[in-house]
């Protein structure tokens, strides 16, 4: 599978909406963590996650329990880590 660099991820949880982008390195020979972290406060789940892939496609998954690492691969359901 590909790394997802360039994917724009938006999470929705009740009245909360957050967006982040998967980024590669920001300078010569650098590398960023490819994981995204979203703070939910006391919320217990993410209602849905919208991913806009670099390929031009989009995907929605959810609900997803809070306080979890999950892997999302384009065109596949999310999996817990």
JOQUI-V991926 format. One record per backbone hydrogen bond with DSSP energy under -0.5 kcal/mol. CO is the residue of the C=O (numbers start at 1). NH is the residue of the N-H. E is the energy in kcal/mol with one decimal. If there is no record, write none. Layout:
BEGIN
CO_NH_E / CO_NH_E
END
This chain:
BEGIN
4_7_-2.6 / 7_9_-0.6 / 7_22_-2.5 / 8_52_-2.7 / 9_20_-2.4 / 10_50_-3.1 / 11_18_-2.0 / 12_47_-1.8 / 12_48_-1.6 / 13_16_-2.7 / 16_13_-2.2 / 18_11_-2.7 / 20_9_-3.3 / 21_23_-0.5 / 22_6_-3.1 / 27_30_-2.1 / 40_43_-1.9 / 44_66_-2.5 / 45_47_-0.5 / 46_63_-0.7 / 46_64_-2.4 / 48_12_-2.5 / 49_51_-0.5 / 49_61_-2.3 / 50_10_-2.8 / 51_53_-0.7 / 51_59_-2.3 / 52_8_-2.2 / 53_56_-2.0 / 57_53_-2.3 / 59_51_-3.2 / 61_49_-3.1 / 64_46_-3.4 / 69_81_-2.5 / 71_73_-0.5 / 71_79_-2.2 / 73_76_-2.5 / 79_71_-3.0
END
